């Protein structure tokens, strides 16, 4: 298997726009032979290609037959996205046209790009670090405006700068400790106060960044909310109210819902996937049993469970057993069908539930959205902005760096030889180096870039 460095010798090509028919489509080229491949495709281009300026040209196949009239833009390296010679060919967006352009490029010496390979090349050529590369993938995948804004801020380097500040403090502390160790015979092994202060600042910065992970994860991955509860409690009605359409079948017959049904909604900038599930009960119906099993599975991996029950019935022993089986999943009690409850039952439901409502009332969807917005806002760091940790990789490496920094401070506080603190500072710096992608293993890099779309 070829290494990533070896693959940089290739010139790659891929469509940069989604498949299907469209008014226009863009085909991207990048690599050492991008100029030669471009000339093979469009021999009528001027001898001196104007950089970063669109030029109208005929694109030909390998036999010289015209494919399309296109706008061709050449980006000479290193002043390009990938850091190497690159080009974009804007053609009409018919699938046949795109396929013929790609085939002509392949026959001219390019190969088809892997998913994320253009961004991977930008990373290897030092155009962006791994934190910013991840942000680019998240920007493309963003499902809400708030998620896109946060991704863009990380892409512009906000998060990288905060990590760089922590690294600068650690580097200064490492230098101070090294000087103390080297000149211990002359000045003793007393560690300067500046070293201790720098380690304290680094640990504080890393701790604050770690606090942003829940916010970043919510914005990037979203929140999965599962509607669970007994049959005929009105879960599908509430699902439709949240989705804003009649997605789920609603009847008075218990057990109508047999499978999980999903809808995506934007709750104050957080992408929320709402899941309607089968009613939880013991049943002899084989198909319904599968639905109940899937409902329990969905609840077990939810970020939040809304346990729906009838206000007139209240929470029975079966409901309490179902709630206890949710283990560590956060659950909220939703008393539904308030219109069918007596005034005493309605009052009791309001007192014992987290939310009481009638799913058929006109404002039910808005009530649920407001309730979810309150639940989600409690998980968001208000001061985080876009400088948030968004991936498990970032969180784990930041935690490694923070823990090592804390151990360095503890070692100095115990009065141990500065060599021990220096080893912990080295471990912290190695974690941050890995976070930026400077020493990241190639298989990890491949997994990260493989999550990108083709052509990016």
Steps between C-alpha positions, in 0.01 A plus 500: 500500500636841402562762766334841493835659414537269199149581380598869482696408187169435323271754339143443613162593357146492639166678464467774765121523466237236590390240244187558296380760251571866565562821313874482570749253643864537605777248441818547705860408417800511731855370487836537328354429152186713540622750239578224248168321555316832466672571168408153374136573585498856365778538238362837394602667826757780468867404540532712813211396721378802698495393867169504687312644203217316323566435130241374250626192316379190316550176693586201280511126557804281426401472132468876461118507497341796675336427837387848607590867516635563847641766730847388602686648797862412577647537851880469498655358815575581770230773481215250474272319741707181483836678484578344162400574139121470480217580261123523496298428187146635506279316249129450447365268768380205296618159628628401153706820469659450842574134432669583168715775658611263778578223249705741289696612807568141600626417151723810513681364806293590805346252741169523683535672837414328826243653733654805664825475306506866396476608866754232593744653251436847643585357844821331382613818325449705817202701374296411809549298819293196594268698729408730211474205261244337728311830514481505121338158493256607771413819310399295198297263719340774715123459535416836660622859457644499854700184427629655177605821679689305767673285236597809300654664807709189563597491132619861530732388779323606820537164674853447367607834649369401843690173489808683372485735801501202737790348308701823525461496878610137510801568276607789724461276807701224330780747424498626859516147640780405260703803613441407865618144437806606295623758749397327823862484620534878471160630612337196666181329390260776600240535222423862397155635582449573128506126428232430760287789370532381140392148594202640691393707197537200267293275726231765538483556122472126432238452771287779351527344155396161635187660645395591145490141372133440584408817309719409203369144489139623507561744214695250288324170571167634622270368770299179471161525675291184531126498571430193715212382713199268505280440194239761413657769719518739204870470411430513126282809547783675681745380233285656228470823701878525527560404138239748379333239276295181525794263463376236745166317480274595791207277604323397818616141446785407738811365328459696174868604500715196422833653405713803587425811294740796490473871423762774517418837654704810585470593867674832564782411260549142621408223253259270682394158375160410646417128504147362535495143635260214562309493827675317782290201607499121510336363186444170320517668157836401347532816290405728788754320724773597252375860514509499881854359495609775260333764719703385799817498290431856378439618857827342616704716260300823520646827620161574652188286547156660515288244684141565391199378700132588526421770755175326594682176586806643669823307543429136583732225620569395139610859417727520804663168405553627144656822631730306731627294205626815328801485735723801439295649213355841596122473489220755535138416581241636256134480605294503178129512413437761765161567335376155609601542865279629779603820673645297790689267264630797300624671816671179615665457158630855498651443845663163423615549139762715334245617241124454474315576177251387240678389185202596284487863608630752244797609712619150597794502260619838625468389863712194428758704311527747789535211744776340291672836453517539880635145541764548232606848612589352839766293322652787302795707622374860446847652463636236262409666171670310219811408698362163603634146493289310252651152476588220739856513365538865600344442841720200581825671398407820684426291811836325467674837481306641795563192716874505424516874578320441829745223590792732423359761738436238768856371467640850556264553794635183663852635466615219271797535269411718195577207268165343599305816417693533173395148392133586560534826303651300214199266505264800490684649203492166316121486542459849352739419216282199421188717523633734229580193288875550505570147627165330442516140376415454134210261564337764724542762229346267244194445720456875548525591132295199387198660671515791252308499174662422165648813344583675829 
